[in-house]
Amino acid sequence: MRNITRQIRVGDVLIGGNAPVSIQSMLNIKTTDVEGCLAQINALSDAGCQIARLAIPDMEAAKAFGSIVDRSPLPLVADIHFDYRLAIAAAEAGAAKIRINPGNIGGEERVKAVVDCCRAHKIPIRIGVNGGSLEKKLLERYGSPTAQALVDSAFSHIALLENCGFFDICVSMKSSDVPVMMEAYRLFSERSSYPLHVGVTETGTEYMGTIKSAVGIGGLLCMGIGDTIRVSLTADPLHEIEAAKAILRAAGLRKEGINIVACPTCGRTQIDLIGLARRVEDALKGCKKNLTVAVMGCVVNGPGEARQADLGIAGGDGCGVLFVKGELKEKMPYDELLPRLLEYVDMM
């Protein structure tokens, strides 16, 4: 059961409460490249991304951000460090959310200036705590960026905003250490109802990063923790969206799209099951139907092992079968399995 948190609005996307877990990503090109940013945002939107974040390192980027906001199909988050004036400029340019670390943008007056601007424009603030940039006093107290150190940092930053009478807040506590990150979110969720942006930071390349994110993000989602997610990969951001959707489906939080189950093969397998499974996956990648499709390597046990699948195929020595809800429907030559499967998908 999901933890019910406070709800915030990022453009037309609700985060927290009973809203579905949303998917975010971050652009990996310079914000000053307006046309390049818009092309990437449109591609992310088509892939299923719901919120996009852009880095705003200087005033030139803040000005370009305004031009991007006006033409973006997605609500945009401005990522700010150190200079409170950039946060104000991004908010006034139409940001749907501001991501800051309140502790590194200056004193209380500067924090209040950002808060007042966000309040006037009805923009939420994400407090972004990161294990790689914790306050010196916390590192001295705990000796390293522990889970409790991340939580303490988050609450100290929350206090800065709450002291300004601002509560339209989302929180993240990211670490490259998966167990530390998971423990931080768990500890925080026991003490607060602020919505949580969940992610593992600096995960690495697509392969390892997806595994770390599946464990960290997926594990928390299965515990009911998390309101919006970002899979951080050293790869094309489109791969982040693919991984995020797969994690949400695996956690039972998204039904849209094809869920493929396949046996791992064994010495009884008489077909190229690995190749067949990949071809099925590629052929159905863009399908948004809520179906479970099984690809099995044994015509004897296949239907039974994948009885819960909506559709399935199993191959033997030059032949194959197609089944629906575990019941045999057709026998056919092996080469006809995939085309017939796709015809059945179209009919459902």
N, C-alpha and C positions, 0 to 999 in steps of 0.2 A: 504494500500500500504506500502510495506516495505521500511524503510530508507536504502538508498544505501550508504554503508560505504566503507572505504578503504579495500583492500583485502590482506590477509596474507596467507601463506602456512604452514601447519603443516604436515610434511611428504607428503602424497599424498592427504590430505584433505584441500580444500580451505575454508577459513573463511572470510566472508564479501563479498562486491560486490553483485553480483547476485547469489552467491553460495547458495545452500540449507542450511537451518539451520542444523547444525551437532549436534550429541549427544555425550556427554562425561560422564565419570565416573571416580572414584578414587578407587584404590585398598585398601582393609582394612586389609591387612596382611603385615608383615615386608618385606621390600625390600630385605633384606639379604636372605630371603627364595626364592631362584631363581626358583625352580621347582614349588613351590606353587603359586608364582606370575604368571608364565607362564600359569599354569592351569586356574587361574582366568581370565587372559587376553584372553585366547582362548574362555572361556565360555562367556565373555562379547562380544567378537567379534561375536560369533554365535548368540547372542541375539540381535545384531544390534548396538552395541556401535561402534563409529568411532574413538575415541581418548581416551586413558587411561592415568591417572596421578598417579605417585608414589611419596611417601614422601622420601626425601633424608636428613635424620637428621645428618649423619656423613659420614666420608670418606669410612668406610666399606660398607655402603649402596650405595655410589657412585660407588664403584668398582663392586658391585653386579648388579647395574643398567646397566652397560655396557654389562654384560653377558645376561641380559634380553632383551636389545634392539636388540641384534644380532639375537634373535629367536622369536621376537614378531611379530604377524600378524598386529598389530595396531601401529600407531605412538604414541610415549610415551612422556609425559610431566614430567619434573623433578620439584618437588615442594620444593623450597628452602627458608629457613629462616635464617637470621643472618650471616651466614658464606659465603662470596662471593667465597671462594675457592671451595665450594661444587658446586656452579653454573658452574664454569669453568670446574671442573672435569666432571660434567654431560654433559655439552655441548661437551666436547672432547670425551665423551663416546658414543655419537650418539643421544642425546635427540633431539626430533623434535620441542620442545618448552621448554622454561624455565619460570617458574612461580616464581616471586619474589615480594617482597615489597622493592623497591629501597631505601626506607628510613631506613631500618633496617639492611642493609648489610655493613654499614660503610660509609666513606667519599667519596668525588668525585673520588678519584683515584681508589677506589675499584669498584665503579659503572662503571667507564670507563673500568676497566679491564674486567668486565663481558660483557659489551657492545662490546668491541673489539673482544672478543672471539666469541660471538654470531654472530657478523657481519661476521667474518672470516668463520664461519660454516653455514652461511645463516639460522640462527635460530631466530624465533620471540620471543619476551618477552611478557608475560602477566603480567601486573601490577595488583596485587590482593589486593584490598582495602577491609577491613572487619570492620564492626561496632564494633567488640569486641577488636580491636587492633589499634584504631586511635591514632594519635599523641597527646601528652599531650596538646600542644598549641591549637589544634583544639577543644579538649574537654573543655578547659578553655574558649575559645571564644564562643562556642555555648551551653555549659552547658551539652550536651549529644551528642551521635552519630547521629546527624540529617542528613537528606538527603543532605543538603548543605555542611555539614562537610565532608561527604563521597566524594562529588564532588570535594571539595577543595583539599582533600587529593590526589585524583586521578590526578588532574592537576599539583599538586606540584611534584608528582612522574614522570609524563610525562615530565615535564620540565627538570628533571635530565637526562633523556635519550635523549631528543631532544638537550640538551646542548652538548651532546657527538656526535651529528649528527646521531642519531639512531631514525628511525621512523617505524620500523617493529614491531608494538605494537598492543596488544589486551588489553582490560581493563575490569575488573569486579569490582563491588561495592556492595558487599553482606552484608546483614543484616538479623537477625532473625525476624525483624519487617517488615512484608510484605508491608504495605503502605509506610514506609520509603524507603525500597529498590526500590519500583516502582518509587517513586518520584525522587530518586537519578539518576536512569537510564534515566528518562525523561528529567531531567535538563541537564544531561551530553550530551544527544543526540542532544539537541538544540544548543550546543556550539562546538561539535566535530564530526568528521567523522571517528574516530578510531573504528574498529569493537568491538562489545561488547559480552563478555561471561556473560550470564545471569543465575542467580541462587539465591535462598533463602538459607541462611546458617542456620545450627543448627535447622532444621525444626522439628526434633523429629522422632518418630516411623513411620512405613510405612503408617499407616492410616492418621494421622494428617499431616505428612510430605508431603504426596501426595496432600492433600487438599491445604496446604499452597503454595506448588510449582505450583499447577494448577492455583491458583489465581494470584500469583506473576509472574511466568514465562509466563503463558498463557495470562494474561492480557497485559503484555508488547508486546508479539508477536502479539496480535490482534491490538495493536497500531502501529505495524510496527517496533518495537524496539527489537533487538536481532539477533545475528549471529551464536551463538553456545550456547548450554545449558547444565547444569548439575543439575539433581534433586538430592539433598542431603538427604539421608535417613539413620536413624539408623537401618539399615537392610542389608540384602544381596545386594550387588551392582547390581545384576541382576534385582532386583525390581526397581532400578533407571532407568534402560533401558526401562522396561515395561511402567513405568509412563511417561517417556520422550516421547516415541512414541505415547502414548495416548494423551498427551498434544499437540503434534505437529498435530495429526489428528484432534483434537477438534478445533485447531486454523486454520484449513484449509491449513496447510503447508506440510502435508504428505498425500499421497493418497494410499500408499502401506498398505495393511492389511484390515481386515474385520472391518467395522463400524457397531456395533450392536445397534439397537434402540428397546426399549421395553416399553410397557405401564406399569404404576406403580401399576396396579391391582386395583380393586374396588369390591363392593358387587355383581356385576354381574359376576365376574370371577368364572368359574366352573372347572378350571384345576389348577394344581400346576405350575403356570406361573413362579414363582421365580425359582423353580427347573429346569424347562424347559429352561429358559433363561441362567442359569448357565451351563447347559449341552451343549447348543448351543455355548456358549462362549468358553468352554473348548475344544470342538470338532474343532473349527475353529481358535484356538489361533495361530497355526503355519502357517495358510494360508496367502499368500502374495498377493492374488488377491484384486483388488480395487473394493470391493462390499459393499453395504449397505444391511444388513439383518435385517428384522423386526421380532420380536417375540411378538405377541399380544394375549390378553386373551379373545377376543370377536369376534366370527365369523361374527357378524353383522357389527360392526364398524371397525374391525381390518384392512381390506384392504384399506378402505378409509383414516384412520388415518395414515397409513404408505404408502401412494400412491407413495412417492418418492423413496421407497426402491427398490433395484434390485430384491430381493427375500424376501418372508415373509411367516410366518406360523401363524395361529390363531386357537385356540382350543375352543371347547364348551363342552357340556355334552357327553363325550365319543367319540367325533368325532373332526375332524379338517379340515382345508383347507390350501392349498398351493397356493400362488399367485406370479405372476411375473409382476413387474411394475404396481402394483395395480389391475391387472386383475386375476380373479380366474382361476386356471389351473386344480386343482384336489381337490376332496373330499376324505377323507380317515379316518380310525380309528385313534384315538389320538396317539396310540403307534407307528404308522408309520410316524408321522410328522417329527421327527428328521432324521431318515434314508433317507427319500425322499428328505428332504432339502439338505442333504449332497450330494446326487446324483446330484441334480440340480447345486450345487456349483461346482462340478467336471466338469459339462458340460459347464460351463460359462467361 
